[in-house]
Amino acid sequence: MLFNIFISDLDDGIKCTLMKFADDTKLSGEVDTSEGRATLQEDLDKLEEWANKNLMKFSKDKCKVLHLGKHNPGVQHGLGSTWLESSSVEGDLGILVGNKLNMNEQCAAAAKGP
């Protein structure tokens, strides 16, 4: 409960969609225009500023960019001085989502496990 109160101002000034889970934060936005890409990067910069101000750190090695859609330009984004790695499949609450929003081979293989 105290942690939720502590991070309650995390989304202040954020223009994109910010989702907060127990120990997970997801930022999403439309990047099909240069303005959309700039807004997403500005929000990433605001999150980094918030973390620095509150003496917290994001696990940047766990931060990934999932480029959705056929015609997504795949622009690289950064969090602070770290460029974020792109991913073709990401899991969210036990559900795997592919970059084309379909159940592709990578999703199927990841869903089957070892």
N, CA, C and O atoms as a GROMACS GRO file, in nm:
protein
  456
    1MET      N    1   0.083  -0.118   0.000
    1MET     CA    2   0.000   0.000   0.000
    1MET      C    3   0.088   0.126   0.000
    1MET      O    4   0.061   0.220  -0.074
    2LEU      N    5   0.192   0.127   0.082
    2LEU     CA    6   0.280   0.243   0.086
    2LEU      C    7   0.352   0.264  -0.047
    2LEU      O    8   0.372   0.378  -0.089
    3PHE      N    9   0.390   0.154  -0.112
    3PHE     CA   10   0.455   0.168  -0.241
    3PHE      C   11   0.360   0.231  -0.343
    3PHE      O   12   0.402   0.316  -0.422
    4ASN      N   13   0.234   0.191  -0.341
    4ASN     CA   14   0.135   0.250  -0.432
    4ASN      C   15   0.120   0.399  -0.408
    4ASN      O   16   0.106   0.477  -0.503
    5ILE      N   17   0.123   0.439  -0.283
    5ILE     CA   18   0.116   0.582  -0.251
    5ILE      C   19   0.242   0.652  -0.301
    5ILE      O   20   0.235   0.762  -0.355
    6PHE      N   21   0.357   0.587  -0.283
    6PHE     CA   22   0.485   0.644  -0.324
    6PHE      C   23   0.490   0.670  -0.475
    6PHE      O   24   0.542   0.773  -0.518
    7ILE      N   25   0.436   0.578  -0.555
    7ILE     CA   26   0.443   0.593  -0.700
    7ILE      C   27   0.317   0.659  -0.758
    7ILE      O   28   0.300   0.663  -0.880
    8SER      N   29   0.230   0.710  -0.675
    8SER     CA   30   0.104   0.766  -0.724
    8SER      C   31   0.124   0.884  -0.819
    8SER      O   32   0.036   0.911  -0.902
    9ASP      N   33   0.237   0.954  -0.811
    9ASP     CA   34   0.261   1.068  -0.900
    9ASP      C   35   0.347   1.031  -1.021
    9ASP      O   36   0.390   1.118  -1.095
   10LEU      N   37   0.372   0.902  -1.040
   10LEU     CA   38   0.455   0.857  -1.151
   10LEU      C   39   0.401   0.902  -1.286
   10LEU      O   40   0.478   0.934  -1.376
   11ASP      N   41   0.270   0.904  -1.300
   11ASP     CA   42   0.211   0.938  -1.430
   11ASP      C   43   0.178   1.086  -1.447
   11ASP      O   44   0.115   1.123  -1.546
   12ASP      N   45   0.219   1.172  -1.354
   12ASP     CA   46   0.197   1.315  -1.368
   12ASP      C   47   0.268   1.369  -1.492
   12ASP      O   48   0.389   1.352  -1.506
   13GLY      N   49   0.193   1.432  -1.580
   13GLY     CA   50   0.250   1.491  -1.700
   13GLY      C   51   0.275   1.395  -1.814
   13GLY      O   52   0.324   1.436  -1.919
   14ILE      N   53   0.242   1.268  -1.796
   14ILE     CA   54   0.262   1.167  -1.900
   14ILE      C   55   0.147   1.175  -1.999
   14ILE      O   56   0.030   1.173  -1.960
   15LYS      N   57   0.180   1.184  -2.128
   15LYS     CA   58   0.077   1.198  -2.232
   15LYS      C   59   0.037   1.063  -2.292
   15LYS      O   60  -0.077   1.046  -2.334
   16CYS      N   61   0.129   0.969  -2.296
   16CYS     CA   62   0.099   0.836  -2.350
   16CYS      C   63   0.025   0.755  -2.244
   16CYS      O   64   0.000   0.804  -2.134
   17THR      N   65  -0.008   0.633  -2.277
   17THR     CA   66  -0.076   0.545  -2.182
   17THR      C   67   0.027   0.480  -2.091
   17THR      O   68   0.121   0.416  -2.138
   18LEU      N   69   0.010   0.497  -1.960
   18LEU     CA   70   0.100   0.438  -1.861
   18LEU      C   71   0.020   0.341  -1.776
   18LEU      O   72  -0.081   0.377  -1.717
   19MET      N   73   0.067   0.217  -1.770
   19MET     CA   74   0.002   0.114  -1.690
   19MET      C   75   0.097   0.072  -1.579
   19MET      O   76   0.212   0.039  -1.604
   20LYS      N   77   0.047   0.074  -1.457
   20LYS     CA   78   0.128   0.035  -1.342
   20LYS      C   79   0.072  -0.094  -1.283
   20LYS      O   80  -0.047  -0.103  -1.252
   21PHE      N   81   0.159  -0.192  -1.269
   21PHE     CA   82   0.124  -0.318  -1.205
   21PHE      C   83   0.207  -0.328  -1.078
   21PHE      O   84   0.277  -0.233  -1.044
   22ALA      N   85   0.200  -0.438  -1.010
   22ALA     CA   86   0.270  -0.454  -0.881
   22ALA      C   87   0.416  -0.411  -0.890
   22ALA      O   88   0.459  -0.323  -0.815
   23ASP      N   89   0.491  -0.470  -0.978
   23ASP     CA   90   0.633  -0.435  -0.991
   23ASP      C   91   0.668  -0.410  -1.137
   23ASP      O   92   0.782  -0.431  -1.179
   24ASP      N   93   0.572  -0.365  -1.214
   24ASP     CA   94   0.589  -0.351  -1.357
   24ASP      C   95   0.522  -0.222  -1.404
   24ASP      O   96   0.415  -0.185  -1.356
   25THR      N   97   0.586  -0.154  -1.497
   25THR     CA   98   0.532  -0.032  -1.555
   25THR      C   99   0.541  -0.044  -1.706
   25THR      O  100   0.646  -0.081  -1.759
   26LYS      N  101   0.432  -0.013  -1.775
   26LYS     CA  102   0.432  -0.020  -1.921
   26LYS      C  103   0.386   0.114  -1.976
   26LYS      O  104   0.286   0.170  -1.932
   27LEU      N  105   0.461   0.163  -2.074
   27LEU     CA  106   0.429   0.288  -2.141
   27LEU      C  107   0.399   0.254  -2.287
   27LEU      O  108   0.476   0.183  -2.351
   28SER      N  109   0.288   0.304  -2.339
   28SER     CA  110   0.255   0.276  -2.478
   28SER      C  111   0.198   0.400  -2.545
   28SER      O  112   0.137   0.486  -2.480
   29GLY      N  113   0.219   0.406  -2.674
   29GLY     CA  114   0.168   0.518  -2.750
   29GLY      C  115   0.177   0.493  -2.898
   29GLY      O  116   0.247   0.402  -2.943
   30GLU      N  117   0.107   0.574  -2.975
   30GLU     CA  118   0.110   0.564  -3.120
   30GLU      C  119   0.232   0.639  -3.173
   30GLU      O  120   0.254   0.755  -3.139
   31VAL      N  121   0.309   0.571  -3.255
   31VAL     CA  122   0.433   0.631  -3.305
   31VAL      C  123   0.437   0.634  -3.457
   31VAL      O  124   0.543   0.628  -3.518
   32ASP      N  125   0.318   0.645  -3.518
   32ASP     CA  126   0.313   0.647  -3.664
   32ASP      C  127   0.342   0.785  -3.722
   32ASP      O  128   0.347   0.801  -3.844
   33THR      N  129   0.361   0.885  -3.635
   33THR     CA  130   0.401   1.018  -3.680
   33THR      C  131   0.524   1.062  -3.601
   33THR      O  132   0.554   1.006  -3.496
   34SER      N  133   0.594   1.160  -3.652
   34SER     CA  134   0.712   1.210  -3.578
   34SER      C  135   0.670   1.271  -3.445
   34SER      O  136   0.744   1.263  -3.348
   35GLU      N  137   0.550   1.331  -3.440
   35GLU     CA  138   0.500   1.388  -3.314
   35GLU      C  139   0.475   1.277  -3.211
   35GLU      O  140   0.507   1.293  -3.093
   36GLY      N  141   0.418   1.166  -3.256
   36GLY     CA  142   0.392   1.053  -3.167
   36GLY      C  143   0.521   0.994  -3.112
   36GLY      O  144   0.529   0.960  -2.994
   37ARG      N  145   0.622   0.982  -3.199
   37ARG     CA  146   0.751   0.929  -3.154
   37ARG      C  147   0.815   1.024  -3.054
   37ARG      O  148   0.872   0.980  -2.954
   38ALA      N  149   0.806   1.154  -3.079
   38ALA     CA  150   0.863   1.253  -2.988
   38ALA      C  151   0.791   1.251  -2.853
   38ALA      O  152   0.855   1.262  -2.748
   39THR      N  153   0.659   1.237  -2.855
   39THR     CA  154   0.582   1.232  -2.730
   39THR      C  155   0.621   1.111  -2.647
   39THR      O  156   0.637   1.122  -2.526
   40LEU      N  157   0.636   0.996  -2.712
   40LEU     CA  158   0.676   0.876  -2.638
   40LEU      C  159   0.813   0.895  -2.575
   40LEU      O  160   0.834   0.859  -2.459
   41GLN      N  161   0.907   0.951  -2.650
   41GLN     CA  162   1.042   0.974  -2.596
   41GLN      C  163   1.038   1.075  -2.483
   41GLN      O  164   1.109   1.058  -2.383
   42GLU      N  165   0.958   1.180  -2.496
   42GLU     CA  166   0.945   1.279  -2.388
   42GLU      C  167   0.892   1.214  -2.261
   42GLU      O  168   0.937   1.244  -2.151
   43ASP      N  169   0.795   1.123  -2.277
   43ASP     CA  170   0.741   1.054  -2.160
   43ASP      C  171   0.845   0.962  -2.097
   43ASP      O  172   0.852   0.952  -1.975
   44LEU      N  173   0.926   0.895  -2.178
   44LEU     CA  174   1.035   0.814  -2.124
   44LEU      C  175   1.133   0.902  -2.046
   44LEU      O  176   1.182   0.862  -1.941
   45ASP      N  177   1.160   1.020  -2.098
   45ASP     CA  178   1.249   1.114  -2.028
   45ASP      C  179   1.188   1.158  -1.895
   45ASP      O  180   1.259   1.171  -1.795
   46LYS      N  181   1.056   1.180  -1.893
   46LYS     CA  182   0.988   1.220  -1.768
   46LYS      C  183   0.994   1.107  -1.665
   46LYS      O  184   1.012   1.133  -1.546
   47LEU      N  185   0.979   0.982  -1.711
   47LEU     CA  186   0.989   0.869  -1.619
   47LEU      C  187   1.128   0.859  -1.559
   47LEU      O  188   1.143   0.830  -1.440
   48GLU      N  189   1.230   0.881  -1.640
   48GLU     CA  190   1.367   0.878  -1.591
   48GLU      C  191   1.391   0.991  -1.490
   48GLU      O  192   1.456   0.970  -1.388
   49GLU      N  193   1.339   1.109  -1.519
   49GLU     CA  194   1.351   1.222  -1.425
   49GLU      C  195   1.282   1.190  -1.293
   49GLU      O  196   1.335   1.219  -1.186
   50TRP      N  197   1.163   1.129  -1.301
   50TRP     CA  198   1.089   1.092  -1.179
   50TRP      C  199   1.172   0.993  -1.097
   50TRP      O  200   1.184   1.009  -0.975
   51ALA      N  201   1.229   0.893  -1.163
   51ALA     CA  202   1.309   0.792  -1.092
   51ALA      C  203   1.429   0.856  -1.024
   51ALA      O  204   1.459   0.825  -0.908
   52ASN      N  205   1.497   0.946  -1.093
   52ASN     CA  206   1.613   1.014  -1.034
   52ASN      C  207   1.572   1.100  -0.915
   52ASN      O  208   1.639   1.100  -0.811
   53LYS      N  209   1.463   1.173  -0.930
   53LYS     CA  210   1.414   1.261  -0.823
   53LYS      C  211   1.375   1.182  -0.698
   53LYS      O  212   1.394   1.229  -0.586
   54ASN      N  213   1.321   1.063  -0.719
   54ASN     CA  214   1.274   0.980  -0.608
   54ASN      C  215   1.375   0.873  -0.566
   54ASN      O  216   1.342   0.781  -0.492
   55LEU      N  217   1.499   0.888  -0.614
   55LEU     CA  218   1.608   0.797  -0.578
   55LEU      C  219   1.572   0.651  -0.607
   55LEU      O  220   1.601   0.561  -0.528
   56MET      N  221   1.510   0.631  -0.722
   56MET     CA  222   1.475   0.496  -0.767
   56MET      C  223   1.540   0.472  -0.902
   56MET      O  224   1.584   0.565  -0.968
   57LYS      N  225   1.545   0.346  -0.942
   57LYS     CA  226   1.602   0.311  -1.072
   57LYS      C  227   1.510   0.213  -1.142
   57LYS      O  228   1.450   0.126  -1.079
   58PHE      N  229   1.500   0.227  -1.274
   58PHE     CA  230   1.433   0.126  -1.355
   58PHE      C  231   1.536   0.019  -1.388
   58PHE      O  232   1.654   0.049  -1.404
   59SER      N  233   1.491  -0.105  -1.398
   59SER     CA  234   1.580  -0.213  -1.443
   59SER      C  235   1.588  -0.204  -1.594
   59SER      O  236   1.512  -0.269  -1.666
   60LYS      N  237   1.680  -0.121  -1.642
   60LYS     CA  238   1.686  -0.090  -1.784
   60LYS      C  239   1.716  -0.211  -1.871
   60LYS      O  240   1.678  -0.214  -1.988
   61ASP      N  241   1.784  -0.312  -1.815
   61ASP     CA  242   1.810  -0.432  -1.893
   61ASP      C  243   1.682  -0.511  -1.917
   61ASP      O  244   1.677  -0.594  -2.008
   62LYS      N  245   1.579  -0.487  -1.836
   62LYS     CA  246   1.450  -0.553  -1.855
   62LYS      C  247   1.353  -0.469  -1.939
   62LYS      O  248   1.248  -0.518  -1.979
   63CYS      N  249   1.388  -0.345  -1.965
   63CYS     CA  250   1.301  -0.256  -2.044
   63CYS      C  251   1.317  -0.290  -2.192
   63CYS      O  252   1.428  -0.290  -2.244
   64LYS      N  253   1.207  -0.318  -2.258
   64LYS     CA  254   1.208  -0.355  -2.399
   64LYS      C  255   1.106  -0.270  -2.474
   64LYS      O  256   1.012  -0.216  -2.416
   65VAL      N  257   1.127  -0.260  -2.606
   65VAL     CA  258   1.033  -0.192  -2.694
   65VAL      C  259   0.971  -0.298  -2.784
   65VAL      O  260   1.042  -0.372  -2.851
   66LEU      N  261   0.838  -0.304  -2.785
   66LEU     CA  262   0.766  -0.395  -2.872
   66LEU      C  263   0.702  -0.310  -2.981
   66LEU      O  264   0.608  -0.234  -2.955
   67HIS      N  265   0.754  -0.322  -3.103
   67HIS     CA  266   0.703  -0.245  -3.217
   67HIS      C  267   0.587  -0.322  -3.278
   67HIS      O  268   0.607  -0.428  -3.337
   68LEU      N  269   0.466  -0.270  -3.264
   68LEU     CA  270   0.347  -0.339  -3.314
   68LEU      C  271   0.308  -0.289  -3.452
   68LEU      O  272   0.321  -0.171  -3.482
   69GLY      N  273   0.261  -0.380  -3.536
   69GLY     CA  274   0.208  -0.344  -3.667
   69GLY      C  275   0.305  -0.368  -3.781
   69GLY      O  276   0.427  -0.364  -3.763
   70LYS      N  277   0.250  -0.391  -3.900
   70LYS     CA  278   0.330  -0.419  -4.019
   70LYS      C  279   0.417  -0.303  -4.060
   70LYS      O  280   0.533  -0.322  -4.098
   71HIS      N  281   0.364  -0.183  -4.052
   71HIS     CA  282   0.434  -0.066  -4.104
   71HIS      C  283   0.496   0.018  -3.994
   71HIS      O  284   0.526   0.136  -4.016
   72ASN      N  285   0.518  -0.039  -3.878
   72ASN     CA  286   0.580   0.034  -3.769
   72ASN      C  287   0.725   0.064  -3.808
   72ASN      O  288   0.798  -0.026  -3.849
   73PRO      N  289   0.768   0.190  -3.796
   73PRO     CA  290   0.903   0.226  -3.838
   73PRO      C  291   1.014   0.167  -3.750
   73PRO      O  292   1.131   0.170  -3.790
   74GLY      N  293   0.981   0.115  -3.634
   74GLY     CA  294   1.082   0.052  -3.549
   74GLY      C  295   1.185   0.150  -3.494
   74GLY      O  296   1.304   0.117  -3.484
   75VAL      N  297   1.141   0.268  -3.459
   75VAL     CA  298   1.231   0.372  -3.407
   75VAL      C  299   1.287   0.328  -3.273
   75VAL      O  300   1.216   0.272  -3.190
   76GLN      N  301   1.414   0.355  -3.252
   76GLN     CA  302   1.478   0.322  -3.125
   76GLN      C  303   1.448   0.431  -3.022
   76GLN      O  304   1.450   0.550  -3.054
   77HIS      N  305   1.422   0.389  -2.899
   77HIS     CA  306   1.393   0.482  -2.790
   77HIS      C  307   1.492   0.458  -2.677
   77HIS      O  308   1.549   0.350  -2.665
   78GLY      N  309   1.510   0.560  -2.595
   78GLY     CA  310   1.604   0.549  -2.484
   78GLY      C  311   1.540   0.584  -2.352
   78GLY      O  312   1.441   0.658  -2.347
   79LEU      N  313   1.596   0.531  -2.247
   79LEU     CA  314   1.557   0.564  -2.110
   79LEU      C  315   1.684   0.615  -2.043
   79LEU      O  316   1.773   0.538  -2.009
   80GLY      N  317   1.690   0.746  -2.026
   80GLY     CA  318   1.814   0.807  -1.978
   80GLY      C  319   1.919   0.794  -2.087
   80GLY      O  320   1.893   0.825  -2.203
   81SER      N  321   2.036   0.748  -2.051
   81SER     CA  322   2.144   0.731  -2.148
   81SER      C  323   2.148   0.591  -2.210
   81SER      O  324   2.240   0.558  -2.284
   82THR      N  325   2.047   0.509  -2.179
   82THR     CA  326   2.043   0.370  -2.226
   82THR      C  327   1.944   0.355  -2.340
   82THR      O  328   1.827   0.391  -2.326
   83TRP      N  329   1.991   0.302  -2.453
   83TRP     CA  330   1.901   0.270  -2.563
   83TRP      C  331   1.828   0.142  -2.528
   83TRP      O  332   1.890   0.045  -2.483
   84LEU      N  333   1.698   0.140  -2.549
   84LEU     CA  334   1.617   0.024  -2.515
   84LEU      C  335   1.620  -0.078  -2.628
   84LEU      O  336   1.611  -0.044  -2.746
   85GLU      N  337   1.633  -0.203  -2.590
   85GLU     CA  338   1.638  -0.313  -2.685
   85GLU      C  339   1.499  -0.340  -2.742
   85GLU      O  340   1.400  -0.328  -2.670
   86SER      N  341   1.492  -0.376  -2.870
   86SER     CA  342   1.365  -0.414  -2.932
   86SER      C  343   1.338  -0.561  -2.906
   86SER      O  344   1.430  -0.641  -2.889
   87SER      N  345   1.211  -0.596  -2.903
   87SER     CA  346   1.170  -0.734  -2.882
   87SER      C  347   1.058  -0.766  -2.979
   87SER      O  348   0.977  -0.679  -3.011
   88SER      N  349   1.052  -0.890  -3.027
   88SER     CA  350   0.945  -0.929  -3.118
   88SER      C  351   0.830  -0.995  -3.044
   88SER      O  352   0.719  -1.005  -3.097
   89VAL      N  353   0.854  -1.040  -2.920
   89VAL     CA  354   0.752  -1.105  -2.838
   89VAL      C  355   0.774  -1.063  -2.693
   89VAL      O  356   0.886  -1.066  -2.643
   90GLU      N  357   0.667  -1.025  -2.628
   90GLU     CA  358   0.675  -0.991  -2.486
   90GLU      C  359   0.560  -1.056  -2.411
   90GLU      O  360   0.449  -1.066  -2.463
   91GLY      N  361   0.586  -1.099  -2.290
   91GLY     CA  362   0.484  -1.157  -2.205
   91GLY      C  363   0.425  -1.052  -2.114
   91GLY      O  364   0.496  -0.965  -2.063
   92ASP      N  365   0.296  -1.060  -2.092
   92ASP     CA  366   0.228  -0.968  -2.003
   92ASP      C  367   0.123  -1.045  -1.925
   92ASP      O  368   0.023  -1.089  -1.982
   93LEU      N  369   0.144  -1.061  -1.796
   93LEU     CA  370   0.053  -1.134  -1.710
   93LEU      C  371   0.024  -1.275  -1.764
   93LEU      O  372  -0.090  -1.322  -1.759
   94GLY      N  373   0.127  -1.341  -1.814
   94GLY     CA  374   0.114  -1.478  -1.862
   94GLY      C  375   0.068  -1.492  -2.006
   94GLY      O  376   0.055  -1.604  -2.056
   95ILE      N  377   0.044  -1.381  -2.075
   95ILE     CA  378   0.001  -1.386  -2.214
   95ILE      C  379   0.113  -1.331  -2.301
   95ILE      O  380   0.167  -1.224  -2.273
   96LEU      N  381   0.147  -1.404  -2.407
   96LEU     CA  382   0.252  -1.360  -2.497
   96LEU      C  383   0.192  -1.280  -2.613
   96LEU      O  384   0.094  -1.323  -2.674
   97VAL      N  385   0.250  -1.168  -2.641
   97VAL     CA  386   0.204  -1.082  -2.751
   97VAL      C  387   0.319  -1.066  -2.849
   97VAL      O  388   0.430  -1.029  -2.810
   98GLY      N  389   0.291  -1.093  -2.976
   98GLY     CA  390   0.391  -1.076  -3.081
   98GLY      C  391   0.379  -0.940  -3.145
   98GLY      O  392   0.276  -0.874  -3.133
   99ASN      N  393   0.484  -0.897  -3.214
   99ASN     CA  394   0.485  -0.763  -3.273
   99ASN      C  395   0.385  -0.747  -3.386
   99ASN      O  396   0.357  -0.634  -3.427
  100LYS      N  397   0.330  -0.856  -3.439
  100LYS     CA  398   0.227  -0.847  -3.542
  100LYS      C  399   0.089  -0.878  -3.485
  100LYS      O  400  -0.009  -0.892  -3.559
  101LEU      N  401   0.081  -0.888  -3.354
  101LEU     CA  402  -0.044  -0.917  -3.282
  101LEU      C  403  -0.109  -1.047  -3.328
  101LEU      O  404  -0.231  -1.057  -3.334
  102ASN      N  405  -0.028  -1.146  -3.361
  102ASN     CA  406  -0.080  -1.276  -3.397
  102ASN      C  407   0.002  -1.383  -3.326
  102ASN      O  408   0.107  -1.354  -3.268
  103MET      N  409  -0.046  -1.504  -3.329
  103MET     CA  410   0.022  -1.616  -3.266
  103MET      C  411   0.123  -1.671  -3.366
  103MET      O  412   0.096  -1.771  -3.433
  104ASN      N  413   0.240  -1.606  -3.375
  104ASN     CA  414   0.340  -1.650  -3.472
  104ASN      C  415   0.425  -1.764  -3.413
  104ASN      O  416   0.401  -1.807  -3.300
  105GLU      N  417   0.522  -1.811  -3.489
  105GLU     CA  418   0.605  -1.923  -3.445
  105GLU      C  419   0.679  -1.893  -3.316
  105GLU      O  420   0.689  -1.979  -3.229
  106GLN      N  421   0.730  -1.771  -3.302
  106GLN     CA  422   0.802  -1.737  -3.180
  106GLN      C  423   0.709  -1.742  -3.060
  106GLN      O  424   0.746  -1.793  -2.954
  107CYS      N  425   0.587  -1.690  -3.077
  107CYS     CA  426   0.491  -1.695  -2.966
  107CYS      C  427   0.456  -1.839  -2.933
  107CYS      O  428   0.451  -1.877  -2.816
  108ALA      N  429   0.432  -1.920  -3.036
  108ALA     CA  430   0.395  -2.060  -3.013
  108ALA      C  431   0.508  -2.134  -2.944
  108ALA      O  432   0.484  -2.212  -2.852
  109ALA      N  433   0.632  -2.112  -2.987
  109ALA     CA  434   0.746  -2.180  -2.925
  109ALA      C  435   0.764  -2.135  -2.782
  109ALA      O  436   0.791  -2.217  -2.694
  110ALA      N  437   0.749  -2.007  -2.757
  110ALA     CA  438   0.764  -1.956  -2.621
  110ALA      C  439   0.651  -2.006  -2.532
  110ALA      O  440   0.672  -2.031  -2.414
  111ALA      N  441   0.532  -2.021  -2.588
  111ALA     CA  442   0.418  -2.067  -2.509
  111ALA      C  443   0.434  -2.212  -2.469
  111ALA      O  444   0.390  -2.252  -2.360
  112LYS      N  445   0.497  -2.295  -2.557
  112LYS     CA  446   0.518  -2.437  -2.525
  112LYS      C  447   0.621  -2.455  -2.418
  112LYS      O  448   0.613  -2.549  -2.338
  113GLY      N  449   0.720  -2.366  -2.413
  113GLY     CA  450   0.826  -2.376  -2.312
  113GLY      C  451   0.927  -2.483  -2.348
  113GLY      O  452   0.922  -2.542  -2.456
  114PRO      N  453   1.021  -2.509  -2.254
  114PRO     CA  454   1.127  -2.609  -2.280
  114PRO      C  455   1.076  -2.751  -2.282
  114PRO      O  456   1.154  -2.844  -2.302
   0.00000   0.00000   0.00000
